């Protein structure tokens, strides 16, 4: 085993956003040296790494030269230059998740084909090289409304995903490659975070449930454990572990799923990194997802994924109508509530719907945690 602790070993992180910042809490706990690359000179991770470099994550030379300075390279965002990662792997830099895994996941069309090939249940879909191809298919009545449109590259958090109910809904979509997916009237949207190290040790976290805002179509609450029957939870964890085995990935894999009206579990999409759906684990689990990601990519024994207590997470996003220097209104009021911990990401400027932080509420009684979460949601405001 390498000596990672208080040594010359260097871990590189591509991306310096809030996920990187929370990962760095754990590298500091273990005294592991870190280098971070991010295009933003004010990136949240800047304050906690040993070495910070400002640079373009999609530029081959920037990523390649950054990777040459570290022993193990990981990501906190998928949109990075994969060709540079392939070149680094050839030169024996350890890269997790691997370039191959990342390449499959970066293109949602390729990701869907991967599920089909590996007999992983997913919603029916069709890939298109351009919007024009999709429009032609609609005109020839090969596809029916409503359906879900997804941009194949670069979409996240509601960007790059739209429900298409009529031809008019296509007007503002990008012209690039995309896919059309059957609209699933799901009962629940679930997620499971799976950890896997190089030795092939695998552990999954309990199933979480995403509760959506009825109008904004943004996740309002992440609830752990999900309020579903045990056999559904078991089915979801088994499927998530199958997805992880199919990718042979190392690190964390967040698997987002739908529970259909018939209680089938379908895989929606995956993220090969710590994920919003695992933030509850910082306060509620024996091993939080960020520590687990480190354990996995450094090939250390994986930690206990069980929860100590029920947890609900609320995303803090910028209020509509506010842009500028951020202010967290009523934060002291929510801090009076039992079991409440705010996490502020360190982004100085707020914009409507920008992720600025999250709040975790822990309670032995999950329904009580959910009640307090609603109080939190209605009290704190991210304004400027």
BATOR-748509 format. One line per field, with one value per residue (C-alpha): residue in one letter; residue number from 1; y, x, z. Coordinates in Angstrom, 1 decimal, always signed. Layout:
<pts>
rest = [A / ...]
nr = [NUM / ...]
north = [Y / ...]
east = [X / ...]
up = [Z / ...]
</pts>
This chain:
<pts>
rest = [X / X / X / X / X / X / X / X / X / X / X / X / X / X / X / X / X / X / X / X / X / X / X / X / X / X / X / X / X / X / X / X / X / X / X / X / X / X / X / X / X / X / X / X / X / X / X / X / X / X / X / X / X / X / X / X / X / X / X / X / X / X / X / X / X / X / X / X / X / X / X / X / X / X / X / X / X / X / X / X / X / X / X / X / X / X / X / X / X / X / X / X / X / X / X / X / X / X / X / X / X / X / X / X / X / X / X / X / X / X / X / X / X / X / X / X / X / X / X / X / X / X / X / X / X / X / X / X / X / X / X / X / X / X / X / X / X / X / X / X / X / X / X / X / X / X / X / X / X / X / X / X / X / X / X / X / X / X / X / X / X / X / X / X / X / X / X / X / X / X / X / X / X / X / X / X / X / X / X / X / X / X / X / X / X / X / X / X / X / X / X / X / X / X / X / X / X / X / X / X / X / X / X / X / X / X / X / X / X / X / X / X / X / X / X / X / X / X / X / X / X / X / X / X / X / X / X / X / X / X / X / X / X / X / X / X / X / X / X / X / X / X / X / X / X / X / X / X / X / X / X / X / X / X / X / X / X / X / X / X / X / X / X / X / X / X / X / X / X / X / X / X / X / X / X / X / X / X / X / X / X / X / X / X / X / X / X / X / X / X / X / X / X / X / X / X / X / X / X / X / X / X / X / X / X / X / X / X / X / X / X / X / X / X / X / X / X / X / X / X / X / X / X / X / X / X / X / X / X / X / X / X / X / X / X / X / X / X / X / X / X / X / X / X / X / X / X / X / X / X / X / X / X / X / X / X / X / X / X / X / X / X / X / X / X / X / X / X / X / X / X / X / X / X / X / X / X / X / X / X / X / X / X / X]
nr = [1 / 2 / 3 / 4 / 5 / 6 / 7 / 8 / 9 / 10 / 11 / 12 / 13 / 14 / 15 / 16 / 17 / 18 / 19 / 20 / 21 / 22 / 23 / 24 / 25 / 26 / 27 / 28 / 29 / 30 / 31 / 32 / 33 / 34 / 35 / 36 / 37 / 38 / 39 / 40 / 41 / 42 / 43 / 44 / 45 / 46 / 47 / 48 / 49 / 50 / 51 / 52 / 53 / 54 / 55 / 56 / 57 / 58 / 59 / 60 / 61 / 62 / 63 / 64 / 65 / 66 / 67 / 68 / 69 / 70 / 71 / 72 / 73 / 74 / 75 / 76 / 77 / 78 / 79 / 80 / 81 / 82 / 83 / 84 / 85 / 86 / 87 / 88 / 89 / 90 / 91 / 92 / 93 / 94 / 95 / 96 / 97 / 98 / 99 / 100 / 101 / 102 / 103 / 104 / 105 / 106 / 107 / 108 / 109 / 110 / 111 / 112 / 113 / 114 / 115 / 116 / 117 / 118 / 119 / 120 / 121 / 122 / 123 / 124 / 125 / 126 / 127 / 128 / 129 / 130 / 131 / 132 / 133 / 134 / 135 / 136 / 137 / 138 / 139 / 140 / 141 / 142 / 143 / 144 / 145 / 146 / 147 / 148 / 149 / 150 / 151 / 152 / 153 / 154 / 155 / 156 / 157 / 158 / 159 / 160 / 161 / 162 / 163 / 164 / 165 / 166 / 167 / 168 / 169 / 170 / 171 / 172 / 173 / 174 / 175 / 176 / 177 / 178 / 179 / 180 / 181 / 182 / 183 / 184 / 185 / 186 / 187 / 188 / 189 / 190 / 191 / 192 / 193 / 194 / 195 / 196 / 197 / 198 / 199 / 200 / 201 / 202 / 203 / 204 / 205 / 206 / 207 / 208 / 209 / 210 / 211 / 212 / 213 / 214 / 215 / 216 / 217 / 218 / 219 / 220 / 221 / 222 / 223 / 224 / 225 / 226 / 227 / 228 / 229 / 230 / 231 / 232 / 233 / 234 / 235 / 236 / 237 / 238 / 239 / 240 / 241 / 242 / 243 / 244 / 245 / 246 / 247 / 248 / 249 / 250 / 251 / 252 / 253 / 254 / 255 / 256 / 257 / 258 / 259 / 260 / 261 / 262 / 263 / 264 / 265 / 266 / 267 / 268 / 269 / 270 / 271 / 272 / 273 / 274 / 275 / 276 / 277 / 278 / 279 / 280 / 281 / 282 / 283 / 284 / 285 / 286 / 287 / 288 / 289 / 290 / 291 / 292 / 293 / 294 / 295 / 296 / 297 / 298 / 299 / 300 / 301 / 302 / 303 / 304 / 305 / 306 / 307 / 308 / 309 / 310 / 311 / 312 / 313 / 314 / 315 / 316 / 317 / 318 / 319 / 320 / 321 / 322 / 323 / 324 / 325 / 326 / 327 / 328 / 329 / 330 / 331 / 332 / 333 / 334 / 335 / 336 / 337 / 338 / 339 / 340 / 341 / 342 / 343 / 344 / 345 / 346 / 347 / 348 / 349 / 350 / 351 / 352 / 353 / 354 / 355 / 356 / 357 / 358 / 359 / 360 / 361 / 362 / 363 / 364 / 365 / 366 / 367 / 368 / 369 / 370 / 371 / 372 / 373 / 374 / 375 / 376 / 377 / 378 / 379 / 380 / 381 / 382 / 383 / 384]
north = [+0.0 / +3.5 / +5.9 / +8.6 / +10.2 / +13.1 / +12.2 / +13.5 / +11.7 / +14.1 / +13.7 / +15.8 / +16.9 / +18.2 / +20.7 / +23.0 / +23.5 / +22.6 / +18.8 / +19.4 / +21.6 / +18.9 / +16.3 / +18.5 / +18.4 / +14.7 / +15.0 / +17.5 / +15.0 / +12.4 / +14.9 / +14.0 / +16.6 / +17.9 / +19.8 / +21.3 / +22.6 / +24.9 / +27.7 / +30.0 / +32.0 / +32.2 / +28.4 / +27.2 / +24.6 / +27.2 / +27.8 / +24.2 / +22.6 / +22.6 / +23.8 / +25.6 / +26.1 / +28.2 / +26.6 / +25.1 / +21.6 / +20.9 / +21.9 / +18.9 / +20.5 / +22.1 / +18.8 / +16.7 / +19.0 / +19.2 / +15.4 / +14.9 / +16.6 / +14.2 / +10.4 / +9.8 / +12.0 / +12.2 / +14.5 / +16.4 / +17.2 / +15.1 / +17.8 / +17.3 / +16.5 / +12.7 / +12.5 / +14.0 / +11.4 / +8.6 / +10.0 / +10.2 / +6.6 / +5.5 / +7.2 / +5.4 / +8.2 / +6.5 / +8.1 / +7.3 / +7.2 / +5.8 / +7.7 / +4.8 / +5.1 / +8.8 / +8.6 / +6.3 / +8.5 / +11.9 / +11.2 / +10.4 / +8.5 / +6.3 / +5.8 / +4.6 / +2.2 / +0.9 / +0.0 / -1.7 / -3.8 / -4.8 / -5.6 / -2.8 / -1.8 / +1.8 / +3.9 / +3.3 / +5.8 / +6.8 / +8.7 / +11.5 / +13.2 / +16.5 / +18.3 / +18.3 / +14.5 / +14.5 / +17.0 / +14.8 / +11.8 / +13.7 / +14.9 / +11.3 / +10.3 / +7.9 / +9.4 / +10.5 / +13.4 / +13.7 / +12.5 / +13.6 / +15.4 / +15.2 / +16.9 / +14.2 / +16.3 / +18.6 / +18.8 / +18.7 / +20.0 / +20.5 / +22.0 / +19.9 / +18.0 / +19.0 / +17.4 / +17.9 / +18.1 / +19.7 / +20.9 / +24.4 / +23.0 / +22.2 / +25.9 / +26.8 / +23.6 / +23.3 / +22.0 / +19.4 / +15.7 / +14.6 / +11.7 / +11.2 / +9.1 / +7.6 / +9.7 / +7.5 / +8.3 / +7.3 / +6.8 / +7.8 / +9.1 / +7.2 / +7.2 / +4.8 / +5.8 / +2.8 / +2.7 / +0.4 / +0.2 / -1.4 / -4.6 / -4.9 / -4.4 / -2.9 / -1.2 / +0.7 / +3.3 / +3.1 / +4.2 / +7.9 / +9.4 / +12.7 / +14.9 / +17.4 / +20.9 / +20.5 / +23.6 / +24.3 / +20.6 / +21.0 / +18.5 / +20.1 / +17.4 / +14.3 / +11.8 / +8.9 / +6.3 / +6.4 / +5.9 / +2.7 / -1.0 / -3.0 / -5.3 / -2.2 / -0.8 / -4.2 / -4.3 / -0.8 / -1.4 / -4.7 / -2.9 / -0.1 / -2.6 / -4.3 / -1.0 / -0.4 / -3.9 / -3.3 / -0.1 / -1.7 / +1.9 / +2.8 / +5.5 / +6.6 / +6.0 / +7.7 / +5.8 / +7.7 / +5.6 / +5.6 / +3.4 / +2.9 / +2.6 / -1.2 / -1.1 / -1.8 / -0.1 / +1.7 / +3.4 / +7.0 / +8.1 / +8.0 / +10.3 / +8.8 / +11.1 / +12.3 / +13.5 / +15.8 / +12.7 / +11.7 / +15.0 / +13.8 / +11.3 / +14.0 / +14.2 / +11.0 / +8.1 / +6.3 / +7.1 / +10.1 / +9.9 / +12.1 / +10.0 / +6.9 / +8.3 / +8.8 / +5.3 / +3.9 / +5.8 / +5.1 / +1.4 / +1.6 / -0.6 / +0.9 / +2.3 / +1.5 / +2.9 / +2.6 / +5.6 / +6.5 / +8.5 / +9.6 / +12.5 / +15.0 / +17.4 / +20.7 / +22.4 / +26.1 / +27.8 / +31.4 / +33.0 / +34.3 / +38.0 / +38.3 / +38.5 / +39.8 / +39.5 / +36.7 / +37.1 / +34.2 / +35.7 / +34.1 / +31.6 / +32.2 / +31.3 / +27.8 / +27.2 / +27.4 / +24.3 / +20.9 / +18.8 / +21.5 / +22.0 / +24.5 / +24.0 / +27.1 / +26.4 / +29.6 / +31.1 / +34.8 / +35.7 / +34.4 / +34.0 / +32.5 / +28.7 / +28.6 / +25.9 / +28.0 / +25.5 / +22.8 / +22.2 / +18.7 / +17.9 / +14.8 / +13.2 / +9.7 / +10.2 / +10.7 / +12.3 / +14.9 / +15.6 / +16.1 / +18.6 / +20.6 / +20.5 / +22.2 / +24.9 / +25.3 / +25.6 / +28.2 / +30.3 / +30.7 / +32.7 / +33.1 / +36.7 / +39.5]
east = [+0.0 / +1.2 / +1.9 / -0.7 / -0.7 / +1.6 / +3.8 / +4.8 / +1.9 / -0.3 / -4.0 / -5.2 / -8.8 / -10.3 / -12.9 / -12.9 / -16.6 / -18.5 / -18.0 / -14.3 / -14.5 / -16.4 / -13.9 / -11.1 / -12.6 / -11.7 / -8.2 / -7.4 / -8.7 / -6.3 / -3.5 / -3.4 / -1.8 / -4.1 / -3.8 / -6.9 / -7.6 / -10.6 / -11.3 / -12.7 / -10.0 / -12.5 / -13.4 / -14.8 / -12.0 / -9.2 / -9.1 / -8.6 / -6.1 / -2.3 / -1.9 / -4.5 / -4.2 / -6.6 / -7.2 / -9.6 / -10.8 / -11.6 / -8.2 / -5.9 / -2.6 / -3.9 / -5.4 / -2.4 / +0.2 / -1.8 / -2.1 / +1.7 / +2.2 / +0.1 / +0.0 / -3.7 / -6.2 / -9.9 / -12.8 / -15.6 / -17.3 / -17.7 / -17.0 / -13.2 / -10.9 / -11.0 / -8.2 / -5.8 / -6.9 / -6.2 / -2.7 / -2.0 / -3.2 / -0.7 / +2.0 / +1.0 / -0.9 / -3.7 / -7.0 / -10.3 / -13.0 / -11.1 / -11.1 / -13.2 / -15.9 / -16.0 / -16.3 / -19.3 / -21.0 / -20.3 / -22.5 / -26.0 / -26.7 / -23.7 / -24.6 / -28.1 / -26.7 / -24.4 / -27.4 / -29.1 / -26.0 / -25.5 / -29.2 / -29.8 / -33.4 / -33.9 / -36.6 / -37.0 / -35.1 / -33.8 / -30.5 / -30.3 / -27.2 / -29.0 / -32.3 / -33.1 / -33.1 / -35.5 / -37.9 / -37.9 / -38.9 / -41.7 / -43.0 / -43.0 / -44.9 / -42.3 / -42.4 / -45.3 / -45.8 / -45.1 / -41.5 / -38.4 / -35.7 / -32.1 / -29.0 / -26.4 / -23.5 / -23.1 / -26.6 / -27.2 / -29.5 / -32.5 / -30.3 / -30.3 / -33.5 / -37.1 / -40.4 / -41.7 / -45.5 / -45.8 / -43.7 / -43.6 / -41.5 / -38.7 / -38.1 / -35.6 / -33.6 / -30.0 / -29.4 / -26.8 / -27.0 / -29.8 / -32.0 / -35.8 / -36.8 / -40.2 / -41.8 / -42.1 / -45.0 / -42.9 / -44.1 / -40.7 / -37.3 / -34.6 / -30.9 / -28.2 / -24.5 / -22.2 / -18.5 / -16.0 / -12.2 / -9.6 / -9.6 / -13.3 / -14.7 / -18.2 / -20.6 / -23.8 / -25.5 / -29.2 / -31.7 / -32.6 / -35.7 / -35.9 / -38.9 / -39.5 / -41.0 / -44.3 / -43.7 / -40.0 / -39.1 / -36.1 / -35.2 / -36.5 / -35.7 / -33.4 / -34.7 / -32.7 / -33.9 / -36.4 / -40.0 / -40.5 / -41.0 / -37.9 / -38.1 / -38.1 / -35.1 / -33.3 / -34.1 / -32.8 / -29.5 / -29.0 / -29.5 / -27.2 / -24.5 / -25.0 / -24.5 / -21.3 / -20.0 / -20.9 / -18.8 / -16.0 / -15.6 / -13.4 / -14.6 / -18.2 / -21.1 / -24.4 / -27.2 / -30.4 / -33.5 / -37.2 / -39.7 / -42.5 / -46.2 / -45.7 / -42.8 / -40.2 / -36.8 / -35.4 / -31.9 / -32.2 / -28.6 / -25.3 / -22.6 / -19.2 / -18.3 / -19.8 / -23.3 / -26.0 / -28.1 / -25.3 / -24.8 / -27.1 / -24.3 / -22.0 / -24.2 / -26.2 / -23.9 / -21.0 / -18.9 / -19.8 / -19.7 / -16.6 / -14.4 / -15.7 / -14.7 / -11.2 / -11.1 / -12.2 / -9.8 / -6.8 / -7.7 / -8.2 / -10.8 / -14.3 / -16.2 / -19.6 / -22.4 / -25.2 / -27.0 / -26.7 / -29.9 / -32.6 / -31.5 / -33.2 / -31.3 / -32.6 / -30.7 / -30.1 / -30.5 / -30.5 / -34.0 / -35.6 / -35.1 / -31.8 / -28.3 / -25.2 / -23.2 / -24.9 / -26.8 / -28.2 / -31.4 / -32.7 / -29.8 / -29.6 / -33.4 / -32.8 / -29.8 / -32.0 / -33.9 / -32.9 / -30.6 / -29.9 / -26.5 / -26.1 / -23.3 / -22.3 / -20.4 / -18.4 / -19.8 / -19.8 / -22.3 / -25.9 / -28.1 / -31.6 / -31.5 / -27.7 / -26.7 / -25.3 / -25.4 / -27.4 / -28.9 / -29.0 / -31.6 / -31.1 / -33.6 / -34.2 / -37.8 / -37.7 / -41.1 / -40.0 / -36.8 / -39.0 / -41.2 / -38.2 / -36.8 / -40.0 / -39.5 / -35.9 / -37.1 / -39.7 / -37.4 / -34.0 / -33.7 / -30.6 / -30.8 / -28.4]
up = [+0.0 / -0.8 / +2.0 / +1.2 / +4.6 / +5.6 / +2.6 / -0.9 / -2.5 / -4.5 / -5.4 / -8.4 / -8.6 / -11.9 / -10.9 / -7.9 / -7.2 / -4.1 / -4.6 / -4.6 / -1.6 / +0.4 / -0.8 / +0.5 / +4.1 / +3.9 / +2.4 / +5.2 / +7.8 / +6.3 / +5.6 / +1.9 / -0.4 / -3.1 / -6.4 / -7.9 / -11.5 / -12.2 / -14.7 / -12.0 / -10.0 / -7.1 / -7.1 / -3.8 / -3.5 / -3.8 / +0.0 / +1.0 / -1.5 / -1.3 / -4.8 / -7.0 / -10.8 / -12.9 / -16.3 / -18.8 / -18.0 / -21.7 / -23.0 / -23.7 / -22.8 / -19.6 / -18.3 / -19.5 / -17.8 / -14.6 / -14.5 / -14.9 / -11.5 / -9.5 / -8.6 / -8.7 / -10.6 / -10.0 / -11.0 / -9.4 / -12.7 / -15.9 / -18.5 / -18.7 / -21.6 / -21.9 / -24.6 / -22.0 / -19.5 / -22.0 / -22.6 / -18.9 / -18.3 / -21.0 / -19.0 / -15.8 / -14.0 / -12.1 / -13.3 / -11.5 / -12.9 / -15.9 / -19.3 / -20.7 / -18.1 / -18.4 / -22.2 / -22.0 / -19.4 / -20.9 / -24.0 / -22.7 / -26.0 / -25.5 / -21.9 / -22.9 / -25.4 / -22.7 / -20.6 / -23.4 / -24.2 / -20.6 / -20.0 / -17.5 / -17.5 / -18.8 / -20.5 / -24.2 / -26.3 / -29.7 / -30.5 / -33.0 / -34.5 / -34.6 / -33.8 / -37.5 / -37.5 / -34.5 / -36.2 / -39.3 / -37.2 / -35.6 / -39.0 / -40.3 / -37.1 / -35.9 / -32.5 / -30.4 / -27.9 / -25.0 / -24.8 / -22.9 / -24.9 / -23.6 / -25.0 / -25.4 / -24.1 / -21.2 / -19.7 / -15.9 / -13.2 / -15.5 / -18.2 / -21.3 / -20.3 / -21.4 / -21.6 / -25.2 / -25.4 / -28.8 / -31.7 / -30.2 / -27.3 / -29.7 / -30.6 / -28.0 / -27.9 / -29.1 / -32.6 / -31.4 / -31.0 / -28.7 / -27.7 / -27.3 / -24.4 / -23.4 / -20.6 / -17.6 / -15.2 / -12.2 / -8.6 / -7.2 / -8.3 / -6.3 / -6.2 / -4.8 / -4.4 / -5.0 / -4.0 / -5.6 / -5.1 / -7.3 / -5.4 / -6.4 / -3.0 / -3.4 / -1.0 / -1.7 / +0.4 / +1.4 / -1.2 / -1.2 / -2.5 / -4.4 / -3.7 / -6.4 / -6.4 / -8.4 / -10.5 / -10.7 / -11.5 / -9.3 / -6.5 / -3.2 / -0.7 / -0.7 / +1.9 / +3.4 / +3.8 / +0.9 / +2.1 / +0.0 / +0.8 / +1.7 / -1.3 / -3.7 / -1.8 / -2.1 / -5.9 / -6.4 / -4.5 / -6.4 / -9.7 / -8.8 / -7.9 / -11.2 / -13.0 / -11.0 / -12.0 / -15.7 / -15.7 / -13.6 / -12.3 / -9.4 / -7.0 / -6.4 / -8.8 / -8.2 / -9.9 / -10.5 / -11.0 / -11.5 / -9.7 / -12.1 / -11.3 / -11.6 / -9.2 / -11.9 / -11.4 / -14.4 / -14.5 / -15.6 / -15.6 / -13.6 / -12.3 / -11.5 / -8.6 / -5.3 / -5.9 / -4.6 / -3.6 / -1.2 / +0.7 / +3.6 / +4.4 / +5.8 / +9.0 / +8.8 / +7.7 / +9.4 / +6.4 / +4.3 / +0.5 / +0.2 / +2.5 / +0.7 / -2.7 / -1.3 / +0.2 / -3.1 / -5.4 / -3.1 / -2.9 / +0.9 / +2.7 / +2.1 / +5.1 / +6.6 / +4.4 / +7.0 / +8.3 / +12.0 / +11.8 / +9.4 / +7.1 / +4.8 / +2.6 / +1.2 / -1.6 / -1.2 / -4.6 / -5.6 / -5.4 / -8.6 / -9.2 / -7.3 / -8.9 / -7.2 / -3.9 / -2.0 / +1.3 / +3.3 / +4.9 / +8.1 / +8.4 / +12.2 / +12.4 / +10.8 / +13.0 / +16.1 / +14.8 / +16.0 / +13.9 / +11.3 / +9.7 / +6.8 / +4.2 / +2.4 / -0.8 / -1.0 / -4.2 / -3.8 / -6.5 / -6.5 / -9.6 / -9.9 / -9.2 / -8.8 / -6.2 / -3.4 / -0.5 / +1.2 / +4.6 / +6.3 / +8.9 / +11.0 / +13.3 / +14.7 / +13.4 / +9.6 / +9.4 / +12.0 / +9.9 / +6.8 / +8.8 / +9.9 / +6.3 / +5.2 / +7.8 / +6.7 / +3.0 / +3.9 / +6.1 / +4.6 / +1.4 / -0.9 / -2.0 / -3.0]
</pts>
